[in-house]
Amino acid sequence: MICQLFRKNPSMPTFRWREASSTVRLLATAFYLAMAAGYVVALLNAHVKTSGTMTGLISHYRGASDGSAYPKEPTELIEIAHAHGFSVPLMYLVLGGLFLGTEVREPWKRWWTLAPFVGVFIDQVAPWLLRYHAPGWAWALIVGHGFSGIAFLVLIGVPLWEMWVVGWNKRV
């Protein structure tokens, strides 16, 4: 299946989610649900650490004047960048590869498979700029998370729609 997604020969049959067997659709759905659960936990983690506010986000990286939060040390930023720099792109590689099995037009496939990587790049750079340059870089972090979050929803939502709504209607 995955090999067909990256086919070079146009005469080869193309994999499409709407045509996938129920076993393949169930496996993919379980994967998508597990990824969505992980993403929700990541959002909750971010909310707990920042109180869901701009001030909380800035304090999380730059520290708070009342001593309730301390500025991030370079080693902390490196640990976060290291873990996220490997795991998040891998997640989007898998989700993007699976997204290629949708019936979305090719230009949109390019956009939605590359958009999260823009968010990942911003997410890697913005904490350093926020911590060491200016508090205004918090907006860049929000934009980066927005890119990644919206792309995440599309990369999961469209295949699920095609598997269970479009695919189901064509089977009935």
N, C-alpha and C positions, 0 to 999 in steps of 0.2 A: 504494500500500500504506500508506504513512505517513498519507496523508490519511484513509484509512478508520479508522485507529486513533483519530483525533480527531473522529469523526463526531458530528454533532449530531442528525441525523435517525435515529431508531431503526429506521425501515423500510429503511435502507440495509444492504446485506450487510456483515457483520462479518468482518474479517480474522482468521484463526486460523492459528497456526504449523503445526498438524497437517495443514492443508489446503494449505499453501504448496507451490509447485512446487519441484522439486529444485534448480533454479538459485537461487531465492531462499533456500532453506535452506542451500545451500553458501556463498553470499555472507554470510549472517548468521553461520554457523559460523566462517568465516574471520575475520570481525570479532570475534566472541567470543573466539576463540583468541588473536588479536593483543592484545585487551584483557587477557586473562588473563596473557599473557606480560609485558605492561607492569606489571601489578599484582605479579607475582612479582618483577620487577626492583626495584620500589619497596619491597617487603618486604625484599629482600636489602640494599638501600641503607640502610634503617632499621636492620637488624640490624648491618651493618658500622659504622654511626655510633654505635650505642648498646651494642654487644656483646650485645644482646638481654636486657639486665637493667634493673631499675628504677634502680639506681645509675648505669648508663651513660646512661639516658634523662635523668636529672636532671643529670648532668655535661655532657651534650650541650648543654643550654640554660643552665645556671647556672655551668658551669665546674667544674673539679676542683681541690681544695686542693693536689694534688701538681704542678699545672701542666701535666698531660697534656691538658687541655682548657680552653679559655677561654670565658668567658660570651658568649652571643650578643649582638651589638650590635643596636641598634634597626634599623639598615639591613638587617642580615641577616634579621631577623624580617619586615621589610616585604617584602623580595624573595621570601621563601618564601610569605608570606600572599598576595602579589600573584599569583604563578604558580599556586598551588593554588586561590586564590579564583576564578579564571577557568576553569582546565582541569578541575578535579575536578567542579564542578557541571555543566559541559557534558557530561562523560562520563556522569554519572548522569541527565541529561536524556535522552540518547540511549538508555541502557540501560532507563530507566523507560518511555520511549515504546515501545520494542520489547517490553517486558514486558506492555504493554497488549494485545498479541496473544495472550496466553495464556488458558487457560480457568479461571484462578484466579478465585474469587469476588470481586466488586467491593470489599467492605471490605478484603480482603487485598491487592488491587491497590493500594488507597490506602495501606495501611500500608507495603508493600514499596517503593513508589515515593517515599514521603516519608521513610522511615527513614534512607536514606543522607544526606539533607540535614541531619538532626539531627546526624549524625556529622561532616559538613562544617562546620557551625556550631561545634561543640565543638572541632574540629581547628583552626579559625581563632582561637578565643579562648584555648584552654588553653596554647599555648606562651607567650603573653604573661603569663598568670597564673603559670605555672611559673617563668618567668625573673624576673619582677619582684615576685611576691607570696610564694609559698611552694612548697617542693618537693612538698608533698602534691597539687598540681595535676597531677602526672604521672599520677595515676589517671584524671583527666578525659581526658587525652590518650589513654590506653589504652581507656577507654570509647568515646570518639569513633571511634577506629580500629576498635574492635569492631563498633559500629553499621555503619560503612561497609563493613567486610570481610564481615560476615555478609550484609548486603544485596547486596553485589557478587556473592557466591556464588549467592544466590537469583535475582537479576536475570539471571544468565547460565545457571544450572543448569536452572531451570524451562523456559525456552524451548527449550533444547537437548533436554531430556527430551521435551517435546511434539513437537518436530520429528522426532527420530530414533527414539524409542521408541514413543510413542503414535501419532504420524503414520505410522510405518513399519508398525505392527501393523494400522492401519486400511486400509493400501494392499495388504497381502498377502492 
